[in-house]
Amino acid sequence: MANDGLIGKISHYYSQIGVGIVKMEGTLKVGNQIKVKGHSTEFDQTVDSIQIDHKEVESAKKGDIVGMKVNDKVREGDEVYKVE
């Protein structure tokens, strides 16, 4: 898969609450479809919520550090792609 759809990388995962921290390299909106891909990770999901500094936001842009509910375990370094 080419990196043209790459919108971020996982920097941390909170397993207790199922939240991945993503360092954004692109833009993302609530409702977008994403694919999370890594050495032992690969799943698609719809973005239900994005938080910046524990506040709900509708979208995120390059440079933002966001918390996002994930449907499966993610690992540091996993890549997040937007599925068009």
Summary of the structure (lengths in Angstrom):
residues: 84
radius of gyration: 11.2
end to end distance: 13.3
largest distance: 32.4
contacts: 241
relative contact order: 0.37
helix: 4%
strand: 54%
